[in-house]
């Protein structure tokens, strides 16, 4: 590296250090490098503003301790000298810099031609042990700025209508009130127009008489405890009644017999008025809360009534099931009678399941857990499917169901088809359930308008049934409500169907209306908008034949013996081989000891003793074998409220079957994961 390059670097660094020193000297009169071990002081820079006699006091040939002593003796106010001597000693400086990077000492200087009064002595450590930098700075302008800030603070207090005062209670003298200009303005008087004694009497005379004792108690509290505050109305000569917040502290500098208080006097009229308004609003809120409590109590009463009704509704199908079983046991050789019993048992069980599903559906909707899945659909086909599913029951009850009109031209849409089907089926089922013998049910679907992107359709379901009163129509969509809950034998149900319908309609962004006359029938009108499906139409594939699962082998983990027996029966019907485990730990052991590829899938109950389904699935996935990560694990659960896609408990599961498991669902799910051997 060339010498000229090094010289340039050195020159540049020296220029930088010089710039830094010049910048510091703009604020500091002098900067010294002090070695506390050798007791020497070298000047970094001396400002031209520093008086020559002061600079001579700190001349470099003197030891630091002697130089600082000369400076203190000659230029520092006598009252500050001893303190500054102690604080600038080498021992004191090193002690403070052990915990701090720097510190500042403030002191006053003796009278001088420059009329300087206050200085700061700044001490900072350097990178060298026991070597410090000491600077001297005049802070008169800084203190003037602080005083200006205090003045601005007083102006701010004035803007906030806060006045300052001093009360004197000298023995054998009348009380005196000294008020600043803002305080005088708040009292409605001009400054210096009243003596302090007159000012106190004037203030006291305008305190609301009912609050005189309160004001006196506030004064007593300040003198006794050292602090206090009181609010009271005060009669202003121009503004009328205003509200005052008054507080203060004892004046410790009062040197005459008696006591004194320094305090503030604030006009809080706006605050009081606002608070009163808030209290009125709060009272209104309390009324609303009371109404909400009453509504909640009504809801609780409705739920209690619901539980009572559900007890009846659940016991009715259970009673039917048990009764049919008794009949089947007695006529076990009468196959026609056995078939009839089996049919009635299945019907009662399906009714029981529908009651449970209604409760669970309503719970999901109320908790925001219901997921709406949008998919392509044909609105006309969907209506026909709903009619087919409910027409059989209508005919069995001697009712006539008619599709009066379907004029949905733009019928190919993307919509929440499952929820739309549930809405229409619930309305049609209610029309069947609450109809009269020989009654009619009419369904219409009308396209109201289409803008090229969405189509709006109105569905109407009319029946000639029992209808409902005007009073009950106000509560028809509330959960657990029925107009005639006593007639449980004829009109069975949970009282949740229409609540579910309304929740679904609202979630789909639609509206539902009701017209009804007691004894004549009801009309429900549902209006919904759907996005048009612009994708090319696809041919509907032919229904696939039932999957052949012969040769498949599964591992079944189920702790309930009855559920295990049912699962074994369904697997036998599907010609699927299986091995059984009574808990997750046993299932893990069976899988671990079996050769790779031995099982094609695992049916895993979620709630089991010893090891539950979640832990067992995780343990299987963690096994160091080639098929552990890929083996299909299908959860079996009765928790139909579970969100399988989001619940971490199902993270290691490929699929889920909800109990009671239908044979067709089991077959379809197993078929998704079974690969026929080639």
TAUR-V885563 format. One record per run of one state. SS is the DSSP state (helix for helix, strand for strand, loop for the rest). FROM is the first residue (numbers start at 0). TO is the last residue. If there is no record, write none. Layout:
BEGIN
<<SS:FROM:TO> <SS:FROM:TO>>
END
This chain:
BEGIN
<<loop:0:1> <helix:2:26> <loop:27:28> <strand:29:34> <loop:35:38> <strand:39:45> <loop:46:50> <helix:51:56> <loop:57:62> <helix:63:74> <strand:75:75> <loop:76:76> <helix:77:86> <loop:87:88> <helix:89:96> <loop:97:100> <strand:101:108> <loop:109:116> <strand:117:124> <loop:125:129> <strand:130:137> <loop:138:138> <helix:139:158> <loop:159:160> <strand:161:169> <loop:170:174> <strand:175:178> <loop:179:179> <helix:180:186> <loop:187:194> <helix:195:204> <loop:205:205> <strand:206:206> <loop:207:207> <helix:208:224> <loop:225:226> <strand:227:235> <loop:236:238> <strand:239:249> <loop:250:256> <strand:257:266> <loop:267:267> <helix:268:329> <loop:330:333> <helix:334:365> <loop:366:373> <strand:374:377> <helix:378:395> <loop:396:398> <strand:399:406> <loop:407:410> <strand:411:414> <loop:415:415> <helix:416:432> <loop:433:438> <strand:439:449> <loop:450:452> <strand:453:462> <loop:463:468> <helix:469:472> <loop:473:495> <helix:496:506> <loop:507:509> <strand:510:516> <loop:517:519> <strand:520:531> <loop:532:551> <strand:552:556> <loop:557:559> <helix:560:572> <loop:573:575> <strand:576:580> <loop:581:582> <helix:583:592> <loop:593:599> <strand:600:604> <loop:605:611> <helix:612:620> <loop:621:630> <strand:631:636> <loop:637:646> <helix:647:649> <loop:650:653> <strand:654:657> <loop:658:661> <helix:662:672> <loop:673:677>>
END
